[in-house]
């Protein structure tokens, strides 16, 4: 999945195999939750859906709406009419919010839940019994803040993501988690994260800002070449990872834990 409201960039992403173009309408509470952090705060609109949806013939258009609120039904209606193929509900905290969301979508497009609060994990068993959930994604950034952790990939090393994924897997619902940088990059190397996706049965991931940063590269030809190379490296590595042994997956998990522990110690020391 790749987040952009730029039609030219969306077409480049589609051309090289990105299966989901992501329009992000979420604004409610986001500034307060992520204040002072180097995170992407999108300023997308329903008009972006109308511009990009007709251009896509291979990729699906996913739209993240705002957390459930008094205007959610109106917002969901607008994004479906504008051309969304999938509607994502973020920051849900109880089964009631999920049920209202499913009812508002009413089977017209796919639904996906973004699990990113500790309250959501606490009520996950009940939520998974609700009909109409097509897929789920675990949002590591807000979830690690919700748990008061130092580094979002602590959710991998402490077993939280595995615990959540196993519950979703038992219900037969497709799922994914977090995002990845380019192969060869990332504070926690992207290769290690991709291997963990395969170990846990994940089938979706967000290509992060660092995967192809359109704020830094303005020339479309240069951007296309970067995207082409980055996707090729990712697919090549995925082909390798899909054939490794269970022991190699477990060894990678041990390496992730060691790496995360070192990063956390460094961050805690810097913040002391």
N, C-alpha and C positions, 0 to 999 in steps of 0.2 A: 504494500500500500504506500502511496506517495501523496503527501499533502501539498496541494497547489491550487490557486484560483486563476492561474495564467494559462489561457487556452493553448498557446504555443508549447509551453512546458508540458502540459497534459498530453499533447499529441506525441511529443518526444518520449515521454514515459510509457505511453501505450505502445509505441512502435517497438520498444525494446523489452516488452514483456511484463510491465507492471500491470497487475490484474485489477487493481482498485485505485481510482483517483479519488482523493478525499477532500471534500469541501468542509471547512470547519466553521460552524456558526456559534460555537460555544463561547460565551462571554461572561455569563452570570457567575460571579464569585471567583473567577479565574485569577484576576489581578491580585486579589487579597491572598489567595492560597499560595501563589507562586511569586509573591513580591520579593524582589531582590535576587531572583534566580535567573540564570541564562536559559530561559525556555522560550519557545515560540508561542506568541500570542497572536493568533490570526485575526484578520479583519475581513473575513469573507462575508458574502451576502447571498440572498436568494437569487439575485440577478446573475451571480457567477454560475449557479446551477443551470440557469436557462441558457447561458452562453456555451458552457462546456458539454452539457448532456447530449446535444445533437451531433457533436463532433466524435463521440466515442462509438466505435463499432466492435471493439474487442474487450476493452476494459469496462468495468462497472463503475458507477458513480455512487460513492458512499458519502452521506452527509451526517455529520455529528451535530445534533441540535443541542439546545441548552438543557441543563438538569430539569427535572419535572417541576413545573410551576403553573401558575394560573393561566398562562397563555400557551401552554404546550400543545394543546389540541389545535389551536390556530396555526402555530408554527409548523407542526407536523403536516397539516393539510397543505400549507404553502409549499413545503419542500417536495412533497409527493407530486403536486401539480406542476412544479417547475421541472421535474424530470429525474428525481433521485431514484436509484435502483435499490438502495439500502439505507435505512435510517438507523443511526446509532444513538442510544441513550447513555449519557455519561453521569457520573456522580450519584447513582441511585443508592438508596440506603435501606430500602425495605421492599417486601413483596408487593405491597399496595401500589407503589410507584411503577413497578414493572408491569403489573396487571393493567394499570391505566394506560401505559405506553402501548402495550400490545393491543389493547382495545382501540386506541386512537389510530394505529396503523391499519388495523382491521384486515390483515392479510393482503393488502394491495401491493406491498413491496416487501423485501426481506427486512428482518429486524436483527440488530446486534446489540448486545449489552456490553458496556465498558465498565468492568469491575475495577474500581479504584478507591474504595474506602474500606476501612476495617469493618464497618457496619455491614457492607455488602457481603464480605466474606462470612460474617457471623450468621447471616440469614440465607446463605447460598443454597443450603439443602432445600429450603422452602421455595426459593425462587426457581430452582431447577424442576420443580413439579408443575410449573406454570406452562401451559401449552402456548405455542406460537413464537418461541425463541428459536431463531434460525442459527445464530452463532454468538460467540462471546469473545471478548478480548480483555486481557488483564493489563491495566495501565500501571506501569511500574513507577512512574514519577509521582503521581498523586497518592498512590497506595503506600509508597515508602514514607511520604510525608504524614499520611494518616496514622502510620504506626510509629512515627517519631524516630525513624532510622536516619543514619548519616548518608548512606549511599544507596541509590535505588536497586543496584544489583545485589544488595544484601538479601533481597527477596528471593534470589536464586540460591544463594549459599545457605540460608537458614531454612530452606524447605517450603517456604510459603507458596511459591509458584507451583511447585510440584504437587503440593496438597490440593490446591485449587484445580489444577489441570486434571488430576485424577478423578475428582468429583464430576467435572464436566464431561470427561471421557466416558464415564459410566453411563451417562445419559445419551451418548451418541451425538452430542452437539459439537460441531467444528469449533476450534478455538485457537488462539494465539496469544502472544504477550510481547509487550515492549517494542523497542525499535533497535535497529542496527546501523552502525556506521559502515563505511567502505571496508572491504576485506583488506587487512593489513593496518587498520586504524582503530581508534577507540581507546578510551581509558582502560576499559576491560576489552581486550581484543575481540573484534567482530567474529573471528573464526570460532572462538570459544563459545560465544553466544549462539551462533548458528548450530553448532554441535548439540547444545543443550535443547534447542528447538526440536531437533530430530529425536533426541532421547525422550523428550516429554510428549512427542506426538503432535506438536504444534504444526498448523498448516497456514499460518499467516503472520506477517510481521510488518511493522512500519519502517520504511526507509527514512532514516533520520535526516535532519537538516545537513549534517556533515557528509551524508552520502552524496549529495549533489546540491551545493549551496548556491541558490540562484541570486542571493544577495551579493555574492562575491563574483560570480561569473555572469556578465550581462549579455555577451555575444552568444547568440543562439547556436551557431555552428560549433563553437567551443564547448558549449553546454551539452550539445548532442553527443559530441565525441567523448566527453567525460562520462556521460550517462551510459553510453554504449560500452565503454571499457569497464565501468564499475559493475554493470549488470553481468557482463561476460565473466568477470572474475568471481562474482557471487555464484553464478550458475555452475561454473567449473568446480568451485569448492563444494557446493551442494552435492554434485555428482559424486565427489570423493566421500563426503560425509555419509551419504546414503548407503554406503557399502562397508562402513567400519564395524568392528565387533562391539559387543556389549561391554567388554572390558575396557575398550578404548573410550566409549562414552563415559564410563564410570571414572576413568583416569582423568578425563577432561573435567568432570564435575569436581574432582579433588583439586585440580589446578585452579578452577574458578574460585573455589572456597579460599584457597591460599592467596590468590590475587586480590580478592575482595577484602579479605582481612587486612592485607597490607595497605590497600587504598583507604580503608576506614581509619586505620591507625594514623596514616598521614593526614587525612582530613581532620580528624579529631585534634591532632597536634597543632595543625595550622589554625584551627578555630579556638584553641585554648588561650 
